Amino acid sequence: MSQRPRRNHSPAFKVKVALAAVKGEKTLAELAQQFDVHPNQITT
């Protein structure tokens, strides 16, 4: 099984995800799917 390369997210991307999470309009699972990250990464 091949792993995908490690990704580094820009500060702008992190802010976008964090603001979407704080708004509370979508669940963590929906946000994780939308931004292609793991839900644990959003909570951290």
C-alpha positions as CSV (number, residue, x, y, z in Angstrom):
1,M,0.0,0.0,0.0
2,S,1.5,3.3,-1.0
3,Q,1.2,6.3,1.3
4,R,0.5,9.8,0.1
5,P,3.3,12.3,0.7
6,R,3.2,14.4,3.8
7,R,1.4,17.7,3.2
8,N,2.3,21.0,4.8
9,H,-0.7,23.3,5.1
10,S,-0.2,27.1,4.8
11,P,-1.3,29.4,7.6
12,A,-4.0,30.8,5.3
13,F,-5.5,27.4,4.8
14,K,-5.4,26.7,8.6
15,V,-7.2,30.0,9.2
16,K,-9.9,29.1,6.6
17,V,-10.5,25.7,8.2
18,A,-10.5,27.2,11.7
19,L,-13.0,29.9,10.9
20,A,-15.3,27.3,9.2
21,A,-15.2,25.2,12.3
22,V,-15.9,28.1,14.7
23,K,-18.9,29.1,12.6
24,G,-20.5,25.8,13.5
25,E,-22.6,25.6,10.3
26,K,-21.2,22.1,9.4
27,T,-20.1,19.1,11.4
28,L,-16.5,18.2,11.9
29,A,-16.9,15.2,9.5
30,E,-18.4,17.5,6.8
31,L,-15.6,20.0,7.2
32,A,-12.9,17.3,7.1
33,Q,-14.3,15.9,3.9
34,Q,-14.6,19.4,2.4
35,F,-11.0,20.4,3.2
36,D,-9.6,16.8,2.7
37,V,-8.1,16.6,6.2
38,H,-8.7,14.3,9.2
39,P,-11.3,15.4,11.8
40,N,-8.7,15.2,14.5
41,Q,-6.6,17.8,12.7
42,I,-9.5,20.3,12.8
43,T,-10.0,19.9,16.5
44,T,-6.3,20.4,17.2
